[in-house]
Amino acid sequence: MSDDLVLEVVRLALTILAPVLAALGSAVLVKMFQRVGLEVSAEKQARLEKIAQDAIFGAEEWAAGAIKRNLPVASGAKLNQALARFLMRAPGVSEDEAAAIIHAELPKVGLGAVGFLRAVRQAAATPSTSQ
């Protein structure tokens, strides 16, 4: 009779613990997938930032070449060049999202209006040596 009692207690314990263990296992899996998802998102963001920086530098080189050939470079032409270069390497990104990423990367690479303002501030802060 004691064997039957032990067996019945074990069955009861498994019946109670099975849903609890399943819920805990599910929670652990969800956390693991969220963590992997965040890492993938961060990796994707870093890749898009690198593509944007490359596109910006490519547009700068294009504009410098055009200026050397005495060709006019309109104000939005560099942005259009950067957008085209970005979208070629990241086809799943919308044009608005690409423009936002490029604008966010401009201060990091020191180009565009932000780079110009930084250079002006630095020149104003540097003491003049011509007296």
MODELLER restraints for C-alpha pairs under 7 A, 6 or more apart:
rsr = mdl.restraints
at = mdl.atoms
rsr.add(forms.Gaussian(group=physical.xy_distance, feature=features.Distance(at['CA:49:A'], at['CA:101:A']), mean=6.85, stdev=0.5))
rsr.add(forms.Gaussian(group=physical.xy_distance, feature=features.Distance(at['CA:49:A'], at['CA:105:A']), mean=6.82, stdev=0.5))
rsr.add(forms.Gaussian(group=physical.xy_distance, feature=features.Distance(at['CA:51:A'], at['CA:86:A']), mean=6.12, stdev=0.5))
rsr.add(forms.Gaussian(group=physical.xy_distance, feature=features.Distance(at['CA:52:A'], at['CA:86:A']), mean=5.93, stdev=0.5))
rsr.add(forms.Gaussian(group=physical.xy_distance, feature=features.Distance(at['CA:52:A'], at['CA:101:A']), mean=6.68, stdev=0.5))
rsr.add(forms.Gaussian(group=physical.xy_distance, feature=features.Distance(at['CA:52:A'], at['CA:102:A']), mean=5.31, stdev=0.5))
rsr.add(forms.Gaussian(group=physical.xy_distance, feature=features.Distance(at['CA:52:A'], at['CA:105:A']), mean=6.80, stdev=0.5))
rsr.add(forms.Gaussian(group=physical.xy_distance, feature=features.Distance(at['CA:53:A'], at['CA:105:A']), mean=6.43, stdev=0.5))
rsr.add(forms.Gaussian(group=physical.xy_distance, feature=features.Distance(at['CA:55:A'], at['CA:82:A']), mean=4.69, stdev=0.5))
rsr.add(forms.Gaussian(group=physical.xy_distance, feature=features.Distance(at['CA:55:A'], at['CA:85:A']), mean=5.30, stdev=0.5))
rsr.add(forms.Gaussian(group=physical.xy_distance, feature=features.Distance(at['CA:55:A'], at['CA:86:A']), mean=5.49, stdev=0.5))
rsr.add(forms.Gaussian(group=physical.xy_distance, feature=features.Distance(at['CA:56:A'], at['CA:82:A']), mean=5.26, stdev=0.5))
rsr.add(forms.Gaussian(group=physical.xy_distance, feature=features.Distance(at['CA:58:A'], at['CA:82:A']), mean=6.98, stdev=0.5))
rsr.add(forms.Gaussian(group=physical.xy_distance, feature=features.Distance(at['CA:59:A'], at['CA:78:A']), mean=5.32, stdev=0.5))
rsr.add(forms.Gaussian(group=physical.xy_distance, feature=features.Distance(at['CA:59:A'], at['CA:81:A']), mean=5.35, stdev=0.5))
rsr.add(forms.Gaussian(group=physical.xy_distance, feature=features.Distance(at['CA:59:A'], at['CA:82:A']), mean=5.22, stdev=0.5))
rsr.add(forms.Gaussian(group=physical.xy_distance, feature=features.Distance(at['CA:60:A'], at['CA:78:A']), mean=6.84, stdev=0.5))
rsr.add(forms.Gaussian(group=physical.xy_distance, feature=features.Distance(at['CA:63:A'], at['CA:73:A']), mean=6.47, stdev=0.5))
rsr.add(forms.Gaussian(group=physical.xy_distance, feature=features.Distance(at['CA:63:A'], at['CA:78:A']), mean=6.63, stdev=0.5))
rsr.add(forms.Gaussian(group=physical.xy_distance, feature=features.Distance(at['CA:66:A'], at['CA:72:A']), mean=6.99, stdev=0.5))
rsr.add(forms.Gaussian(group=physical.xy_distance, feature=features.Distance(at['CA:66:A'], at['CA:73:A']), mean=6.95, stdev=0.5))
rsr.add(forms.Gaussian(group=physical.xy_distance, feature=features.Distance(at['CA:83:A'], at['CA:98:A']), mean=6.60, stdev=0.5))
rsr.add(forms.Gaussian(group=physical.xy_distance, feature=features.Distance(at['CA:83:A'], at['CA:99:A']), mean=6.54, stdev=0.5))
rsr.add(forms.Gaussian(group=physical.xy_distance, feature=features.Distance(at['CA:86:A'], at['CA:98:A']), mean=6.97, stdev=0.5))
rsr.add(forms.Gaussian(group=physical.xy_distance, feature=features.Distance(at['CA:87:A'], at['CA:93:A']), mean=6.93, stdev=0.5))
rsr.add(forms.Gaussian(group=physical.xy_distance, feature=features.Distance(at['CA:106:A'], at['CA:112:A']), mean=6.26, stdev=0.5))
rsr.add(forms.Gaussian(group=physical.xy_distance, feature=features.Distance(at['CA:107:A'], at['CA:114:A']), mean=5.71, stdev=0.5))
rsr.add(forms.Gaussian(group=physical.xy_distance, feature=features.Distance(at['CA:107:A'], at['CA:115:A']), mean=6.65, stdev=0.5))
